[in-house]
Amino acid sequence: MKDTPYPYDTTLYSRLFLNCYQRQSLVMLAERGRPVHRLLFRGLVSTDEILRQVIREQRPKYDFESGIAGQDDLAHLGVVKEEAAFESYAEARDLLLDVVAREGYAILVGDVFYWPHCPEYRKQHLVHTIVLTGHDADTGHWDVVDDNPASLLCSYRYPEDVIAASFDNGALRRLRSYATKDLDPGRAEQGTRAAFAALLDGHRDSHELLTGAADLISCAWIARERVVASLHAAFSLYQGSRTVLREYLRHAGGDPAADDLLDRLVRGASEVMNHLLLAQVTGALDARWTADACLGLRRDERELLPRLHAAAGAAGRA
């Protein structure tokens, strides 16, 4: 099957932090003129939360709860998130056609087992979302946007029975969409700035993920392979979170010093992540290097938070 690349900002919408549904949503909303970069302040997630969800609870990376693109934040952009559950594709079809005709797209929750472009095709059942952007009434084919195996968004076209099979046999049979109202740029800016300030006020982080990495690696009660895989997922999320936070601050008129710190954090997290990826392949891990790199990240994290508070305060007075 040929992949037709779909244009989008691969940094802003990186799958390092966003799951398939979140990224698809932001791409579609941005194409329709919504300033979705204002939602990216939710990249300020604590390393404690990454530790809890990914390491301790062993959640898959795509199930990480960050609060990004929540209903309240979307409301500042004049967007309302909608979701409907159905027993079958046949029941969902009329609403699906209506939403795509009105908004230009809809997001369908289905099963990767039935989509030929997915690596899990005919091998594994997993919940996944695709974007439906158009329907050919003569042939019944649907135009689809989704990740290819390299996690790049691409366009595909499928017969309707393929879409129906993925929906009818999915663990979740949901249709997700967004209704857009008039955009008030002032409300979008003020509302998201206030939400970011509130997030900052409640932000707490012991940085145990960064200070305790060496102890995790040397733990005799957990298989080394499992620790390395979990840490790789954790630092992937961490790198992605600081990437999108940096994008938010750049659009919001942030502090250059905070931008420099976030650059260092993104680079440092990437180095740790790549080191862990190499360890997964070779089985060799330099625990001392990893621990020192993590302590460097902690120093920058502790310096970043006061900068963020100062930037948020200055923005609030502007």
Backbone as numpy.savetxt, mean C-alpha at the origin, in Angstrom:
# Nx Ny Nz CAx CAy CAz Cx Cy Cz
0.63 -14.73 -22.25 -0.21 -13.54 -22.25 0.66 -12.30 -22.25
0.34 -11.34 -23.13 1.11 -10.12 -23.25 0.67 -9.10 -22.22
1.65 -8.51 -21.52 1.37 -7.44 -20.57 1.44 -6.09 -21.28
0.43 -5.27 -21.10 0.45 -3.91 -21.63 0.61 -2.96 -20.46
1.81 -2.38 -20.26 2.04 -1.54 -19.08 1.02 -0.41 -18.98
0.60 -0.16 -17.74 -0.37 0.89 -17.45 0.38 2.04 -16.79
0.29 3.27 -17.32 1.10 4.37 -16.76 0.65 4.77 -15.35
1.61 4.86 -14.45 1.35 5.32 -13.09 2.69 5.63 -12.43
2.64 6.28 -11.29 3.85 6.66 -10.57 4.32 5.48 -9.73
5.37 4.82 -10.18 5.79 3.59 -9.51 6.41 3.84 -8.14
6.87 5.05 -7.87 7.39 5.36 -6.54 6.25 5.67 -5.58
5.39 6.58 -6.00 4.28 7.00 -5.16 3.35 5.85 -4.83
3.11 4.98 -5.80 2.15 3.90 -5.61 2.85 2.55 -5.44
4.02 2.56 -4.83 4.82 1.35 -4.68 4.10 0.30 -3.84
4.20 -0.95 -4.26 3.63 -2.05 -3.49 4.46 -2.38 -2.25
5.57 -1.68 -2.04 6.31 -1.90 -0.81 5.45 -1.60 0.41
4.57 -0.60 0.29 3.73 -0.21 1.42 2.24 -0.44 1.15
1.81 -0.14 -0.05 0.39 -0.26 -0.38 0.07 -1.66 -0.86
-1.09 -2.19 -0.43 -1.53 -3.46 -0.99 -2.20 -3.21 -2.34
-2.63 -4.27 -2.99 -3.17 -4.14 -4.35 -4.37 -3.20 -4.38
-5.28 -3.35 -3.44 -6.50 -2.55 -3.41 -6.20 -1.08 -3.17
-5.30 -0.80 -2.23 -4.95 0.59 -1.93 -4.28 1.26 -3.12
-3.35 0.57 -3.74 -2.64 1.17 -4.87 -3.58 1.38 -6.04
-4.39 0.39 -6.36 -5.34 0.54 -7.45 -6.27 1.73 -7.21
-6.73 1.86 -5.96 -7.63 2.95 -5.62 -6.97 4.31 -5.82
-5.74 4.47 -5.32 -5.06 5.75 -5.42 -4.76 6.10 -6.88
-4.37 5.11 -7.67 -4.10 5.37 -9.08 -5.35 5.86 -9.79
-6.47 5.19 -9.57 -7.70 5.57 -10.24 -8.19 6.95 -9.79
-8.11 7.22 -8.50 -8.55 8.52 -7.99 -7.65 9.64 -8.49
-6.34 9.40 -8.53 -5.42 10.42 -9.02 -5.69 10.74 -10.49
-5.99 9.73 -11.27 -6.29 9.96 -12.69 -7.52 10.84 -12.87
-8.37 10.84 -11.87 -9.61 11.63 -11.94 -9.49 12.94 -11.16
-8.26 13.37 -10.96 -8.02 14.70 -10.44 -8.03 14.86 -8.94
-8.06 13.77 -8.20 -8.06 13.89 -6.74 -6.62 13.96 -6.22
-6.33 14.90 -5.32 -4.95 15.06 -4.81 -4.60 13.99 -3.78
-4.44 12.76 -4.26 -4.25 11.64 -3.34 -2.93 11.70 -2.59
-1.99 12.53 -3.06 -0.75 12.68 -2.30 -1.03 13.19 -0.89
-2.16 13.84 -0.69 -2.51 14.36 0.63 -2.88 13.23 1.61
-3.14 12.05 1.08 -3.47 10.91 1.94 -2.22 10.21 2.47
-1.08 10.55 1.91 0.12 9.76 2.17 0.79 10.04 3.51
0.23 10.98 4.29 0.77 11.18 5.64 0.60 9.93 6.49
-0.32 9.03 6.08 -0.50 7.78 6.83 0.71 6.86 6.71
1.69 7.27 5.92 2.96 6.55 5.90 3.70 6.63 7.22
3.27 7.55 8.09 3.87 7.62 9.43 3.27 6.52 10.30
3.72 5.30 10.05 3.36 4.18 10.91 4.56 3.88 11.79
4.32 3.46 13.00 5.43 3.19 13.92 6.08 1.85 13.57
7.36 1.77 13.86 8.04 0.49 13.68 7.48 -0.54 14.66
6.94 -0.07 15.79 6.29 -0.98 16.73 5.10 -1.67 16.07
4.34 -0.92 15.27 3.18 -1.50 14.61 3.60 -2.50 13.55
4.68 -2.20 12.85 5.22 -3.17 11.87 5.68 -4.43 12.59
6.36 -4.25 13.72 6.82 -5.40 14.51 5.63 -6.25 14.96
4.59 -5.59 15.46 3.43 -6.33 15.97 2.74 -7.13 14.87
2.43 -6.46 13.77 1.63 -7.12 12.75 2.43 -8.14 11.93
3.64 -7.78 11.54 4.39 -8.63 10.60 5.22 -9.69 11.32
5.87 -9.33 12.42 6.75 -10.28 13.11 5.98 -11.11 14.13
5.26 -10.45 15.02 4.60 -11.18 16.11 3.33 -11.88 15.66
2.51 -11.18 14.89 1.26 -11.80 14.44 1.40 -12.56 13.13
2.55 -12.42 12.46 2.86 -13.13 11.23 1.81 -12.87 10.14
1.32 -11.66 10.09 0.40 -11.31 9.01 1.16 -11.17 7.71
0.55 -11.56 6.59 1.20 -11.28 5.30 1.26 -9.78 5.06
2.25 -9.36 4.30 2.49 -7.94 4.09 1.27 -7.23 3.52
0.54 -7.91 2.64 -0.61 -7.25 2.01 -1.77 -7.05 2.99
-1.68 -7.66 4.18 -2.75 -7.53 5.17 -2.40 -6.49 6.24
-1.32 -5.75 6.02 -0.91 -4.74 7.00 -1.94 -3.62 7.07
-2.34 -3.25 8.27 -3.32 -2.19 8.47 -2.61 -0.88 8.79
-2.72 0.07 7.86 -2.05 1.36 8.03 -3.03 2.51 8.18
-4.29 2.30 7.81 -5.27 3.37 7.85 -5.26 4.25 6.63
-4.41 3.95 5.64 -4.33 4.81 4.46 -5.61 4.69 3.63
-6.04 5.81 3.07 -7.26 5.89 2.26 -8.49 5.49 3.06
-8.51 5.90 4.34 -9.69 5.67 5.17 -10.82 6.61 4.80
-12.01 6.28 5.27 -13.19 7.03 4.88 -13.09 8.51 5.26
-12.62 8.80 6.47 -12.54 10.20 6.90 -11.54 10.99 6.06
-10.38 10.39 5.77 -9.38 11.09 4.95 -9.90 11.32 3.54
-10.56 10.33 2.98 -11.11 10.47 1.63 -12.16 11.57 1.57
-12.92 11.72 2.66 -13.97 12.74 2.67 -13.39 14.13 2.46
-12.17 14.38 2.93 -11.53 15.68 2.72 -11.30 15.94 1.23
-11.19 14.88 0.44 -10.96 15.01 -1.00 -12.25 14.94 -1.79
-13.38 14.92 -1.11 -14.65 14.82 -1.81 -14.91 13.44 -2.37
-14.45 12.41 -1.66 -14.58 11.03 -2.13 -15.28 10.19 -1.07
-16.20 9.35 -1.51 -16.91 8.44 -0.61 -16.63 7.01 -1.06
-16.09 6.21 -0.14 -15.82 4.81 -0.44 -17.10 4.00 -0.29
-17.38 3.12 -1.25 -18.58 2.30 -1.22 -18.21 0.84 -1.45
-18.95 -0.04 -0.80 -18.70 -1.48 -0.95 -20.02 -2.23 -0.86
-20.19 -3.18 -1.76 -21.41 -3.99 -1.76 -21.02 -5.46 -1.88
-21.73 -6.32 -1.14 -21.49 -7.76 -1.16 -22.60 -8.45 -1.95
-22.22 -9.48 -2.70 -23.17 -10.22 -3.51 -22.90 -11.72 -3.40
-23.90 -12.51 -3.67 -23.75 -13.96 -3.68 -23.15 -14.45 -4.98
-23.35 -13.69 -6.06 -22.87 -14.14 -7.36 -22.56 -12.96 -8.27
-21.77 -13.22 -9.30 -21.47 -12.20 -10.29 -22.73 -11.75 -10.98
-23.64 -12.67 -11.24 -24.90 -12.31 -11.92 -25.66 -11.25 -11.14
-25.65 -11.36 -9.81 -26.32 -10.37 -8.98 -25.57 -9.04 -8.99
-24.26 -9.08 -9.08 -23.44 -7.87 -9.02 -23.37 -7.15 -10.36
-23.71 -7.81 -11.44 -23.41 -7.32 -12.78 -24.05 -5.96 -13.08
-25.30 -5.76 -12.75 -25.96 -4.50 -13.08 -25.29 -3.33 -12.37
-25.00 -3.50 -11.09 -24.33 -2.42 -10.36 -22.93 -2.20 -10.90
-22.24 -3.27 -11.23 -20.90 -3.16 -11.77 -20.90 -2.33 -13.06
-21.82 -2.65 -13.96 -21.91 -1.89 -15.22 -22.25 -0.43 -14.95
-23.12 -0.20 -14.00 -23.52 1.17 -13.68 -22.36 1.98 -13.11
-21.62 1.37 -12.19 -20.49 2.07 -11.57 -19.42 2.39 -12.60
-19.08 1.44 -13.45 -18.05 1.66 -14.47 -18.49 2.74 -15.45
-19.77 2.74 -15.81 -20.27 3.77 -16.72 -20.23 5.15 -16.07
-20.48 5.21 -14.76 -20.56 6.50 -14.06 -19.18 7.02 -13.65
-18.35 6.16 -13.06 -17.07 6.59 -12.51 -15.87 6.23 -13.38
-16.06 5.34 -14.34 -14.97 4.95 -15.22 -14.21 3.72 -14.77
-14.56 3.18 -13.61 -13.89 1.99 -13.11 -14.64 1.46 -11.90
-14.37 0.22 -11.57 -14.84 -0.39 -10.33 -13.79 -1.42 -9.92
-13.71 -1.71 -8.63 -12.72 -2.67 -8.12 -13.46 -3.91 -7.66
-13.07 -5.03 -8.24 -13.73 -6.30 -7.96 -12.83 -7.17 -7.10
-13.38 -7.76 -6.06 -12.62 -8.68 -5.21 -12.88 -10.10 -5.72
-11.81 -10.80 -6.05 -11.97 -12.14 -6.60 -10.85 -13.07 -6.16
-10.59 -14.09 -6.97 -9.63 -15.14 -6.64 -8.60 -15.23 -7.76
-7.31 -15.12 -7.41 -6.23 -15.14 -8.40 -6.18 -16.46 -9.18
-6.77 -17.51 -8.63 -6.74 -18.83 -9.28 -7.29 -18.79 -10.70
-8.14 -17.82 -11.00 -8.85 -17.80 -12.28 -8.30 -16.76 -13.26
-7.27 -16.00 -12.86 -6.77 -14.95 -13.74 -5.42 -15.36 -14.34
-5.37 -15.56 -15.67 -4.15 -16.06 -16.31 -2.91 -15.19 -16.12
-3.07 -13.91 -15.83 -1.88 -13.06 -15.69 -1.23 -13.19 -14.32
-1.88 -13.86 -13.39 -1.35 -13.98 -12.03 -0.46 -15.21 -11.89
0.64 -15.11 -11.13 1.52 -16.28 -10.95 0.81 -17.46 -10.30
-0.25 -17.19 -9.54 -0.97 -18.26 -8.83 -2.04 -18.93 -9.70
-2.14 -18.54 -10.96 -3.18 -19.06 -11.85 -3.19 -20.60 -11.88
-4.36 -21.15 -11.53 -4.57 -22.60 -11.48 -3.67 -23.32 -10.49
-3.06 -22.57 -9.58 -2.17 -23.17 -8.59 -2.60 -22.90 -7.15
-3.11 -21.69 -6.91 -3.35 -21.26 -5.52 -4.55 -20.33 -5.47
-5.34 -20.49 -4.40 -6.50 -19.63 -4.18 -6.12 -18.51 -3.20
-6.20 -17.26 -3.65 -5.91 -16.11 -2.81 -6.88 -14.98 -3.16
-7.28 -14.25 -2.15 -8.12 -13.07 -2.38 -7.27 -11.97 -3.01
-7.81 -11.35 -4.04 -7.09 -10.31 -4.76 -8.11 -9.37 -5.39
-7.68 -8.17 -5.73 -8.58 -7.23 -6.40 -8.05 -6.89 -7.79
-8.99 -6.62 -8.69 -8.66 -6.12 -10.02 -9.54 -4.90 -10.29
-9.08 -4.05 -11.20 -9.85 -2.89 -11.61 -10.50 -3.18 -12.96
-11.79 -3.02 -13.02 -12.52 -3.14 -14.29 -12.77 -1.74 -14.82
-12.31 -1.47 -16.04 -12.37 -0.12 -16.58 -13.28 0.02 -17.79
-13.76 -1.06 -18.33 -14.64 -0.96 -19.49 -15.21 -2.31 -19.87
-16.40 -2.28 -20.49 -17.07 -3.51 -20.89 -17.53 -3.39 -22.33
-17.23 -4.40 -23.14 -17.66 -4.45 -24.53 -18.98 -5.21 -24.60
-20.06 -4.51 -24.85 -21.38 -5.14 -24.85 -21.53 -6.17 -25.97
-20.79 -6.00 -27.07 -20.90 -6.94 -28.19 -20.20 -8.26 -27.90
-19.01 -8.21 -27.30 -18.24 -9.43 -27.06 -18.36 -9.93 -25.62
-18.77 -9.03 -24.70 -18.83 -9.39 -23.28 -17.50 -9.30 -22.57
-16.45 -8.88 -23.28 -15.13 -8.81 -22.66 -15.03 -7.60 -21.73
-14.23 -7.79 -20.67 -13.94 -6.72 -19.73 -12.48 -6.26 -19.89
-12.28 -4.94 -19.82 -10.93 -4.39 -19.73 -10.53 -4.33 -18.26
-9.32 -4.81 -17.97 -8.86 -5.02 -16.60 -7.51 -4.34 -16.40
-7.29 -3.80 -15.20 -5.98 -3.30 -14.79 -5.58 -4.05 -13.53
-4.35 -4.59 -13.55 -3.86 -5.33 -12.38 -2.35 -5.47 -12.48
-1.73 -5.95 -11.39 -0.30 -6.22 -11.38 0.06 -7.36 -12.32
1.23 -7.21 -12.95 1.83 -8.37 -13.60 2.75 -9.05 -12.58
3.41 -10.15 -12.93 4.26 -10.83 -11.93 5.39 -9.97 -11.37
5.75 -8.89 -12.09 6.80 -7.99 -11.60 6.24 -6.84 -10.78
4.94 -6.92 -10.42 4.25 -5.89 -9.63 4.17 -4.55 -10.35
4.07 -4.59 -11.67 3.82 -3.40 -12.48 2.37 -3.47 -12.96
1.67 -2.35 -12.84 0.28 -2.34 -13.30 0.24 -2.45 -14.82
-0.62 -3.35 -15.30 -0.77 -3.59 -16.73 -2.25 -3.70 -17.08
-2.53 -3.56 -18.37 -3.90 -3.70 -18.86 -4.08 -5.08 -19.50
-5.24 -5.67 -19.27 -5.59 -6.98 -19.83 -7.03 -6.92 -20.32
-7.42 -7.94 -21.06 -8.81 -8.07 -21.48 -9.22 -9.53 -21.32
-10.39 -9.73 -20.66 -10.86 -11.08 -20.37 -12.31 -11.26 -20.77
-12.66 -12.48 -21.18 -14.08 -12.80 -21.39 -14.84 -12.70 -20.07
-16.11 -12.44 -20.16 -16.91 -12.24 -18.96 -16.95 -13.47 -18.08
-16.89 -14.67 -18.67 -16.97 -15.87 -17.84 -15.75 -16.02 -16.93
-14.60 -15.47 -17.34 -13.42 -15.50 -16.48 -13.63 -14.59 -15.27
-14.17 -13.41 -15.51 -14.46 -12.48 -14.41 -15.49 -13.10 -13.47
-16.50 -13.71 -14.05 -17.56 -14.32 -13.23 -17.02 -15.46 -12.37
-16.16 -16.30 -12.95 -15.61 -17.44 -12.21 -14.76 -16.97 -11.03
-13.95 -15.93 -11.25 -13.09 -15.44 -10.17 -13.93 -14.84 -9.04
-15.04 -14.22 -9.40 -15.91 -13.62 -8.38 -16.71 -14.69 -7.65
-17.36 -15.57 -8.39 -18.25 -16.57 -7.79 -17.52 -17.54 -6.88
-16.25 -17.80 -7.18 -15.48 -18.76 -6.38 -14.55 -18.11 -5.37
-14.67 -16.82 -5.21 -13.82 -16.11 -4.27 -14.32 -16.22 -2.84
-13.39 -16.09 -1.88 -13.78 -16.11 -0.47 -14.57 -14.87 -0.10
-14.25 -13.75 -0.76 -15.00 -12.50 -0.59 -15.60 -12.13 -1.93
-16.89 -11.90 -1.95 -17.54 -11.48 -3.20 -18.01 -10.05 -3.00
-17.10 -9.12 -3.33 -17.34 -7.71 -3.05 -17.11 -6.87 -4.30
-17.89 -5.81 -4.39 -17.69 -4.78 -5.41 -17.36 -3.49 -4.67
-16.21 -2.91 -4.95 -15.77 -1.69 -4.28 -15.68 -0.56 -5.29
-16.09 0.61 -4.87 -16.07 1.75 -5.77 -15.97 3.03 -4.96
-15.80 4.14 -5.68 -15.70 5.45 -5.05 -16.64 6.41 -5.78
-17.44 7.10 -5.01 -18.28 8.16 -5.56 -17.57 9.49 -5.33
-17.43 10.29 -6.36 -16.70 11.55 -6.25 -17.66 12.72 -6.29
-17.43 13.65 -5.36 -18.21 14.88 -5.28 -17.31 16.04 -5.70
-17.82 17.25 -5.63 -17.00 18.41 -5.97 -15.79 18.48 -5.04
-14.65 18.80 -5.61 -13.41 18.91 -4.84 -13.23 20.34 -4.37
-13.03 20.51 -3.07 -12.70 21.80 -2.47 -11.23 21.74 -2.07
-10.32 22.35 -2.86 -8.89 22.25 -2.57 -8.53 22.74 -1.17
-9.20 23.80 -0.71 -8.92 24.30 0.64 -9.27 23.30 1.69
-10.42 22.65 1.54 -10.82 21.63 2.51 -9.87 20.45 2.47
-9.44 20.06 1.27 -8.51 18.93 1.15 -7.22 19.22 1.88
-6.69 20.44 1.73 -5.44 20.79 2.38 -5.61 20.90 3.89
-6.60 21.64 4.32 -6.78 21.86 5.75 -7.15 20.58 6.49
-8.03 19.78 5.87 -8.47 18.56 6.53 -7.36 17.55 6.71
-6.55 17.38 5.66 -5.47 16.40 5.76 -4.34 16.90 6.65
-4.08 18.20 6.65 -3.06 18.75 7.56 -3.47 18.52 9.02
-4.74 18.76 9.30 -5.23 18.55 10.67 -5.15 17.08 11.06
-5.47 16.20 10.12 -5.40 14.77 10.41 -3.95 14.33 10.63
-3.02 14.90 9.87 -1.60 14.58 10.05 -1.12 15.06 11.42
-1.55 16.27 11.81 -1.16 16.79 13.12 -1.68 15.89 14.24
-2.92 15.40 14.09 -3.49 14.50 15.10 -2.73 13.18 15.14
-2.34 12.68 13.97 -1.56 11.45 13.91 -0.21 11.63 14.61
0.42 12.76 14.36 1.70 13.06 15.01 1.56 13.12 16.52
0.50 13.77 16.99 0.30 13.91 18.43 0.16 12.55 19.12
-0.42 11.59 18.43 -0.62 10.28 19.03 0.47 9.27 18.72
1.48 9.70 17.97 2.53 8.77 17.51 3.48 8.41 18.65
3.62 7.12 18.87 4.57 6.60 19.86 5.33 5.45 19.22
6.62 5.36 19.52 7.42 4.30 18.90 8.62 4.00 19.79
8.71 2.76 20.25 9.87 2.36 21.06 11.05 1.95 20.18
10.80 1.75 18.87 11.82 1.32 17.90 12.41 -0.05 18.23
11.60 -0.88 18.87 12.07 -2.22 19.23 12.43 -3.05 18.00
11.73 -2.81 16.89 12.09 -3.52 15.66 13.54 -3.25 15.28
13.98 -2.00 15.48 15.32 -1.61 15.07 16.38 -1.99 16.11
16.04 -1.86 17.38 17.02 -2.19 18.43 17.07 -3.69 18.71
16.02 -4.41 18.36 15.96 -5.84 18.68 16.20 -6.78 17.52
16.60 -6.24 16.37 16.80 -7.09 15.19 17.85 -8.17 15.45
18.93 -7.81 16.11 20.00 -8.79 16.37 19.50 -9.92 17.26
18.68 -9.59 18.26 18.14 -10.62 19.14 17.21 -11.56 18.37
16.43 -11.00 17.45 15.55 -11.84 16.64 16.35 -12.81 15.79
17.41 -12.28 15.18 18.22 -13.11 14.29 18.90 -14.24 15.05
19.32 -13.97 16.29 20.05 -14.97 17.06 19.14 -15.87 17.90
17.83 -15.64 17.86 16.90 -16.42 18.68 16.96 -17.90 18.30
17.20 -18.74 19.29 17.34 -20.18 19.03 16.00 -20.87 18.86
14.91 -20.19 19.20 13.60 -20.83 19.19 12.84 -20.62 17.89
13.39 -19.80 16.99 12.73 -19.54 15.71 13.71 -19.87 14.59
13.25 -20.59 13.60 14.11 -20.96 12.48 14.67 -19.71 11.80
15.95 -19.74 11.48 16.61 -18.59 10.87 15.89 -18.17 9.58
15.46 -19.13 8.78 14.79 -18.80 7.52 13.51 -18.00 7.76
12.78 -18.39 8.80 11.53 -17.70 9.11 11.80 -16.28 9.59
12.82 -16.11 10.42 13.16 -14.79 10.93 13.56 -13.87 9.78
14.40 -14.36 8.90 14.88 -13.54 7.78 13.73 -13.15 6.87
12.82 -14.09 6.58 11.68 -13.79 5.72 10.77 -12.75 6.36
10.53 -12.89 7.66 9.67 -11.93 8.35 10.31 -10.55 8.42
11.60 -10.50 8.69 12.30 -9.21 8.73 12.32 -8.56 7.35
12.48 -9.36 6.32 12.46 -8.80 4.96 11.11 -8.15 4.67
10.03 -8.81 5.03 8.70 -8.23 4.84 8.54 -6.96 5.67
9.05 -6.99 6.90 8.93 -5.83 7.79 9.69 -4.62 7.23
10.91 -4.84 6.75 11.69 -3.72 6.24 11.22 -3.26 4.87
10.57 -4.14 4.14 9.93 -3.72 2.90 8.81 -2.71 3.20
7.97 -3.05 4.17 6.91 -2.14 4.59 7.49 -0.84 5.15
8.53 -0.97 5.92 9.15 0.20 6.55 9.70 1.15 5.48
10.42 0.60 4.51 10.94 1.43 3.43 9.80 2.11 2.66
8.76 1.34 2.34 7.64 1.91 1.61 6.92 2.98 2.40
6.80 2.79 3.71 6.09 3.78 4.54 6.83 5.11 4.53
8.14 5.07 4.64 8.90 6.32 4.66 8.97 6.94 3.26
8.85 6.13 2.23 8.80 6.67 0.87 7.54 7.50 0.66
6.39 6.95 1.05 5.15 7.70 0.83 5.04 8.89 1.79
5.59 8.76 2.99 5.60 9.90 3.91 6.43 11.04 3.32
7.55 10.70 2.72 8.39 11.72 2.06 7.63 12.41 0.94
6.86 11.64 0.17 6.07 12.24 -0.90 5.03 13.20 -0.35
4.40 12.83 0.76 3.42 13.73 1.37 4.08 15.04 1.77
5.22 14.98 2.43 5.87 16.19 2.92 6.35 17.06 1.77
6.80 16.44 0.70 7.26 17.23 -0.45 6.11 18.02 -1.08
4.94 17.41 -1.15 3.79 18.11 -1.70 3.23 19.13 -0.71
3.39 18.85 0.57 2.82 19.74 1.59 3.75 20.89 1.96
4.91 20.96 1.34 5.85 22.02 1.66 6.62 21.73 2.92
7.28 20.59 2.95 7.94 20.14 4.16 9.29 20.79 4.41
9.89 20.39 5.50 11.20 20.87 5.95 12.30 20.14 5.17
13.23 20.86 4.52 14.31 20.18 3.79 15.11 19.22 4.66
15.28 19.56 5.94 16.03 18.66 6.83 15.27 17.36 7.04
13.94 17.45 7.16 13.13 16.25 7.29 13.20 15.42 6.01
13.23 16.10 4.87 13.35 15.40 3.59 14.67 14.64 3.52
15.75 15.28 3.98 17.05 14.61 3.98 17.03 13.38 4.89
16.42 13.52 6.06 16.32 12.39 6.98 15.53 11.25 6.36
14.43 11.57 5.71 13.62 10.53 5.07 14.37 9.89 3.92
15.16 10.66 3.19 16.01 10.07 2.15 16.94 9.04 2.75
17.57 9.39 3.87 18.49 8.45 4.52 17.76 7.22 5.01
16.57 7.42 5.57 15.79 6.28 6.07 15.39 5.35 4.93
14.96 5.91 3.82 14.56 5.09 2.67 15.75 4.31 2.14
16.90 4.99 2.01 18.09 4.29 1.52 18.55 3.23 2.51
18.56 3.58 3.79 19.01 2.63 4.80 18.12 1.41 4.89
16.79 1.64 4.85 15.86 0.51 4.89 16.02 -0.37 3.66
16.28 0.26 2.51 16.49 -0.50 1.28 17.74 -1.38 1.39
18.79 -0.85 1.98 20.02 -1.63 2.14 19.78 -2.83 3.05
19.06 -2.61 4.15 18.75 -3.73 5.05 17.88 -4.76 4.35
16.89 -4.28 3.64 15.98 -5.19 2.93 16.74 -6.02 1.89
17.63 -5.37 1.15 18.39 -6.10 0.14 19.36 -7.10 0.77
19.91 -6.74 1.92 20.79 -7.66 2.63 20.01 -8.89 3.09
18.79 -8.68 3.56 17.95 -9.80 3.99 17.51 -10.65 2.80
17.25 -10.00 1.68 16.89 -10.75 0.47 18.05 -11.65 0.04
19.24 -11.11 0.08 20.42 -11.91 -0.28 20.58 -13.08 0.69
20.30 -12.84 1.95 20.40 -13.91 2.95 19.38 -15.01 2.68
18.19 -14.64 2.17 17.21 -15.66 1.82 17.71 -16.56 0.70
18.50 -15.98 -0.20 19.00 -16.73 -1.35 20.22 -17.57 -0.97
21.15 -16.96 -0.23 22.42 -17.63 0.06 22.43 -18.38 1.38
21.54 -17.99 2.30 21.54 -18.60 3.62 22.54 -17.97 4.56
23.31 -16.98 4.10 24.32 -16.31 4.93 23.84 -14.91 5.28
23.91 -14.56 6.56 23.47 -13.25 7.02 24.51 -12.67 7.96
24.92 -11.44 7.71 25.86 -10.74 8.59 25.03 -10.05 9.67
24.89 -10.70 10.80 24.03 -10.19 11.88 24.57 -8.89 12.45
25.87 -8.75 12.57 26.46 -7.53 13.13 26.17 -6.34 12.20
26.38 -6.53 10.90 26.10 -5.44 9.95 24.63 -5.04 10.03
23.75 -6.03 10.10 22.31 -5.75 10.15 21.96 -4.97 11.40
22.52 -5.38 12.55 22.24 -4.68 13.80 22.74 -3.24 13.76
23.94 -3.02 13.23 24.49 -1.67 13.16 23.65 -0.79 12.22
23.23 -1.37 11.09 22.41 -0.61 10.15 21.08 -0.22 10.78
20.50 -1.12 11.55 19.23 -0.83 12.21 19.39 0.26 13.27
20.50 0.26 13.98 20.73 1.31 14.97 20.91 2.67 14.30
21.49 2.67 13.11 21.58 3.91 12.35 20.20 4.43 11.95
19.32 3.54 11.58 17.95 3.93 11.26 17.25 4.50 12.49
17.50 3.90 13.64 16.87 4.39 14.87 17.32 5.82 15.18
18.60 6.11 14.97 19.08 7.48 15.23 18.35 8.48 14.34
18.19 8.14 13.08 17.51 9.05 12.17 16.02 9.16 12.50
15.41 8.06 12.92 13.99 8.09 13.31 13.78 9.04 14.50
14.66 8.98 15.47 14.51 9.81 16.66 14.72 11.29 16.33
15.52 11.55 15.31 15.72 12.94 14.88 14.56 13.42 14.01
13.91 12.50 13.33 12.85 12.88 12.40 11.61 13.42 13.09
11.19 12.80 14.18 9.91 13.14 14.78 9.81 14.62 15.19
10.82 15.19 15.85 10.73 16.63 16.16 10.62 17.49 14.91
11.30 17.08 13.84 11.21 17.80 12.58 9.79 17.78 12.03
9.15 16.64 12.13 7.77 16.51 11.64 6.83 17.38 12.46
7.02 17.39 13.78 6.20 18.24 14.63 6.37 19.72 14.28
7.62 20.11 14.06 7.89 21.51 13.71 7.27 21.87 12.37
7.38 20.95 11.40 6.80 21.21 10.08 5.29 21.31 10.15
4.66 20.42 10.94 3.21 20.44 11.07 2.76 21.72 11.77
3.52 22.17 12.78 3.18 23.39 13.48 3.30 24.61 12.59
4.37 24.65 11.79 4.56 25.77 10.88 3.46 25.82 9.82
3.06 24.64 9.34 1.99 24.58 8.33 0.67 25.04 8.91
0.44 24.69 10.19 -0.80 25.08 10.82 -0.91 26.59 11.03
0.26 27.26 11.17 0.24 28.71 11.37 0.22 29.48 10.06
0.51 28.75 8.95 0.60 29.44 7.65 -0.76 29.93 7.17
